[in-house]
Structure formats: C-alpha cells, structure tokens
Amino acid sequence: MIIKGKLQAGLLEYYDCIINVRYGKINGLNLIDVSPLILTSYQIEVSTDYTFEKHYCPEKAPFKSNYFIRYKGGYKNQHIIFFKLNLLQYIRLKYAMEKWILQSEDMKKDILKYIIGGIIGYIGGLMIQEVKAYSKAPVSPPKTESQKSFEHK
C-alpha cells in the first residue's frame, strides 16, 4: 500500500514523502522534491521496526494529521512520519502492516475460487429443489380432492 505523508526532518522542518508498506514491512520511503544530499541522510532500509500511533488531538498535530509512524530505519535514527488518513485508508494500512498469510496473491485467488464455487453450488441446489417441487405438484388442488371423497361415501 502506498501512502503520502510528511517526514519530520527537524523541529519545524517537514518533507513530503511516499511510503510503501507491504507484508508488515516498510519497503520504501521516497522523499519528493528533495536534494540528493538530504536523500543520502534519510536512507530507509526494509524493516519492521516501527510503531503506528494515533494523535488524540489532531488540531495540535502538524498538518492536522491524525496518525503517525515512529520508524527506525537507515542509520537507526528515529524518523516520525505524519499522515492524515480516513477510515478506509486506516483499515487498509493496518491490514498491510499485519503479517497475515492471506496477503499472498495466490492464497487470495484460491479463497475467492472456493467462495464463488460455494455460492454457485448453493444457488444450483436451490434451483434443483424448486424444479423437483414443481414437478411433484398435485394435479388437482387439495380442496377438490376432499370434496370428491365426500361425494363417493
């Protein structure tokens, strides 16, 4: 998952950045419109050493961000990256940060195949029941049968 945020460089210094999070790791941090000298000092390694936290007062947070990541990467310096996320982005980011086996594409396709097959089988079974019930319907309605039985006695 790719997320845009702000990397805190100094006390009041922030850089636009794009983070790639996948399989529970931060795979890349790209700083936008930054000189190459600054880029070398912010080399980010693939790592799982981070904490994802929420601002409880977004009005006082920089750029009114509601979430941030404390991340140790590169030379093991702690970086703070601020995000402004809505609920859907938050759920997708939490999913990307987990190390679930369901994240592999092959596993997702297999599970989807079984779910679709189950739904098609269920619908097919309902259709077969309806056809059998229709073919076994009585020729005459039950009311006329009861009247005929009374007449013969």
Summary of the structure (lengths in Angstrom):
residues: 153
radius of gyration: 30.6
end to end distance: 81.1
largest distance: 108.1
contacts: 367
relative contact order: 0.12
helix: 42%
strand: 28%
